[in-house]
Amino acid sequence: MTRRERVIAALKHQETDILPYQIDLTYQAWEKVAEYLNDKDFVDKIGNHITTCYYDADPMPIPGMDGYFKDDFGVVWNRNGADKDIGVVEKWLINEPDLSLYTFPEVPEARLRKRCEETLANAGDRFTCASIGFSFFERAWTLTGMEDLLGYMITDPDFVTELFDKITAFNKKVVDIYLEYDFDCIFFGDDWGQQQGLIMGPHLWRKFVKPSLAKIYGHAKAHGRFIGQHSCGDIEEVYPDLIEIGLDAHQTFQPEIFDIAKIKAEFGDKLTFWGGISTQRLLPFETPENVVKESLEIMKLLGKGGGYIAAPTHSIPGDVPAENIVRLIELFKNQ
């Protein structure tokens, strides 16, 4: 089987010769492994099954402000602290519930098309995703601040609905460009979960987030694409909703949060799980031997009957020992 065929089979809940797999790394983790292996090209040798074209609003360095980046929405990110991959928002652009105070950007069409063409030209036999990061809830709070956005959901729901409608319209333009290309999957990044339950609770998620997802999922599904969704945290309460509106794969699926055997039994015939190998507990703190042992157990459990893409629960962070990462790569490659 090709790598693309394995991923498609997993999404159709069919078992494969080996499990499809994906390992992504933060820059700090990449540096650590490149030095450990004395090989700056090691990522090209992992055998990852998925390649992704990203639209993440592309934060660009701000001249004269070291460590500060501005994205397409005008949001300034400070990467001078501990988080050097994404950073933290410097200030909120919408300081009261009034959208007349903010003008949405245009989609950077030429840049996005160039990225689509480059991703597909280099895909080989891999499964292809076209992604929007910070897609709905996250894009909203980067503009308003999370505390204010959650408050507005109670005090100013019409404003929140209007804000999500604007974000959805922007995302549809991005997806429309993606749909002109031969991507297998449209993929969204949007964190809703905490260690226990949803940040905004299921009622408010269904009121504000679900309608936006349903519109965009449905639009992509109508064009024959698979749908993938990244969300960290505990989102079990809305799995039935996500299945209802067409989600194919949930990425992260954290074992320290979910009873993965229970969730596999309840939803595994309807939803593909992408992740499952802990970047919060297992990879940073266990021995290489325990990393292999526990990862094998997870792969056997979640891979039964298909519906699983083996992966760490997130891009591997910089606190993970290089040897643990290398042992996981070897495990995946030598199934």
N, C-alpha and C positions, 0 to 999 in steps of 0.2 A: 504494500500500500504506500502511496505517497503521503507526505505529511498533511497535505490538504485533505486527502481522503480520510485520514484518521480523525481529524477534527470534525469533519462533516458527519462521519459515523457516530462520534461521541455525541454530537448535537441531536442526532436521530436516535440516541439511546441504543446503539449497537456496539457490541464488543469488537475490539480490534486486535491485531497481532501484538502490538505494544501500545501502551497508553500514550496518547498525544501529550506533549509536555511543553512548558514554557518557563524560562527563568529570566526575569528582568532584574536589573540592579540599579541602585542609586549610583551617582558618580563616586561617592566615597567607597562604596563596596567594590566597584569596578577597579579603582586605584589599588585597593588592598589585594585583590586577586591577581591583577596584572603583575604586581610586584612579586607575589608569592610564586606565580608560575613563570615569571620572567617572560611574559608573553602578552603584549598589548592587543593582540588579535584573538584572544581566547574566546570572546563572545561569538565570533564567526564559526567556532568549532563546537559550540554547545549542541547544535542540531535543533534549535527551537522550531516549533511547528507553526508559529503565528508571526506575521509581520503587520505592523500597524502604521497607518498614516494619521498623524495627530493634528488636530486643530485645538490648541490650548490657549488661544489668544496671544501666543508668542510674546511673552515679556521681553523687552529689549533694554539693554543697559542705558541708563540716563547719563549723558555726558557730565562730567564733573561731580558725580555723586557715586562714589565707589560702593558697590554692593546693592545699589538700588536699580530696580527694573520697572518699566511701565508697560502694561499690556494694551491690547487693542481697545479695551473698554475705558482706558484712562486710569486704571487702578495701579497704584504704585506699590511694589513689593520690596520689602527690606530683607535681604538675604545675609545680613551681617551677623545674625545670631546663630543658634544651633541648627536651624533648618536652612541649609544652603541650596537645596534643590527647588523648593517652592518659595519659601520665605513667609513673611507675615505682612498683612495689609497695613500700609503706613497711615492712611486716613480714609474715611468713608466719603463717597461722592454724593450720596443721597442722604441728607441729614434730617429730612422730615418727609412725611408721606405725601409727596407731591412730585409726580413724574415730569412735570413741566420744568423742573430744575435740572433735568439731565437729558442729553441727546445720545441715543444709541448710535454706535459706529456702523459703518458699512462693512459687509463681509469682504475681507481682502482676497478677492477672487483670483487674481493672477498668481499670488503666492500660494494659495491653496491648491490650484490646479497644477502648479509645478511640483508640489509635494506629492499629490496623487500620482502623477506620471512617474516620478522617481521611485515611489514605493512599489508600484506595480511592475516597473521595469526590473527591479531587483528582488522580486518576490520568489522567484524560482518555483518550487513545488509547495510553497507554504500557503496556508490559509490566510486570507487578507481581511483586515479590519480597517474601517475608517472611523476615527474616534473624535468625539467632542468632549474635552475635559472641562471641569467646572461648568456643568451643562445647564442645570436648572436651579435647584435650591442653592448650590454653592455659588453660582453666578449671582443670584439675588443677594446673598449675604455679603459677597465681596463688595457690593455696591452700597449696602445699607448698614452693614454690621450685623452679626448674628443675633445679638440680644435685641436690637431694635426690630429686626425682621420678625422674630418670634413674637414680640410684643404687638407689632402691626397685624399679625394674623388674628389677634383678638380685638384690637382697638380699631383697626383700619383695614378690614378684609377686602374692601373694594380696591384699595391701593395695591394690596398684595396680588390680587387677581389680575389687575392691569399690568403690574410688573412682570408676572409670570407669562402673561400673554405676549408682552414685548420680547421677552427672552425666547419664548417658543417660536415667534415669528423669525427672530434672528437665526435660531438653530435650524429651522426648516430651510432657510436659504443655504446654510452650510450643507445640510443633508441633500438638498436638491442637486448641488454640485457633485457630492459624492455619488449620487445615483446615476450620474452620467458616465461613471467609470465602473469597471468590472470588479468591485469589491464583494467579498462574500458576506460580510457582516457590518452592520452599523452599530457602533459601540459608544456608550455614554459613561462618563465618570461623574459621580454625584454622591457624596457621602451623606447618608441619612441616619446612620446608626451610632449608638453608644455601646458600651459594654453590656448594658441591659436596655433593650428597647430603642425606639426611635427618638431622635432629638426633639421632634415636634409632636410626637405621639401619632398613633394611626389615624385618628379622626382628622387632624389638620393635614397630615400627609395626603389623605384621600381627598380632602377639600381643595388643596392648592397644588400639590405635586402630581398626583395621579392624572388629572385631566391633561396636563402638558405632555406627560409621558405617553398617554394613550394616543394623542394626536400624532406624535412623531413616530412612535412604534408602528402605528397603523399605516402611516404613510410609507415607511420603509418596507413593511411587510407586504404591502400592496405591490411593491416592485421586486418581490421575491428574495428579500435579504433576511438573513438571520439577525437577531437582536441580542446584543450583549450589554450588561449593566455592571459597572463597578460601584459597589458601595461598601465601605468599611462598616463594621459594627453589626449589631443584632437587628436584622430586618425581617425576622421570621413572621412577625404579625402580618406583613403585607405580601408574603409569598403568594397566597391565592390571588391577590389583586394583580401582581406582576404576571402571573401565569395567564390570568384572564385577558390582559391587554397585549399578550404576545411575546413576553420575554422568553428567550431560549436559554441564556446562560447567565448565571450570577457569578461574578468574580470577586474574590477574596475568600469568602466562606471560611471564617476563622474557627478553628477547633476549640479554642479556649472560651468561645462564646456559645457555640451551638453544640447540642448533642448530635454529632454528625451521623451516627447510626440511625437515630430516630428521624432526622430530617431526610436522610437518604431513603428510608423506608416510606416516608409520607409523601415526598415530592420528587423522588429520584426518577420516576417514569415520565415526569412532565418538565423537569428543569435540569439542565446540565450545570454541574458545579465545577468552577475553575478556581483552583487554589487548594486550601485545606492543609498546607504544610506551614506551620506557624512561624512567622517572623517576629512574633511578640514574645514567645516563650521557648520554643524548640531550637530554632536556628541560632539565636544569640547565646544560649546558656547551657545547652547540652553538649556532651562529647560527640565527636564525629561518629562513633559507633552507635550512639543512641539516636543521632539524626537519621542514620540509615535505617535502623530498626523501626523507629516510629513512623518514618516516611513510608516504608514498605507496608506497614499495617494500614495506614491511611489509604494508600494506593489500592490495596486489595479490597478494602471495604467500599470505597467510593467508586472504584472501577468496575465492580460487579454489575453486569447488565448494561454497560456503557454509561453515558451521561457524566463523564468525568474528564477534565483536562488537568493533568498533574502539574502543580505549580506551587511556589510559595504564595502566601496570602497577599503579598504586596511586593513591589520592587524591593529587593533585599537591601536593608539599611546598612549603614556603615559600622554598626556595633556587632555585626556578625563576623566571627573568625573566618579567615580565608579558607582554612582547612575544611570547615563545615560546608562552605559553599562548593568547594571542589568535590567533596564527597557526594553532595547532592547531584551535581552535574554528572558525575560518574555513574551514580545510581540510575538516573534517567536515561543516559546514553546506553547503558548495558543491561537494559531490561531483558 
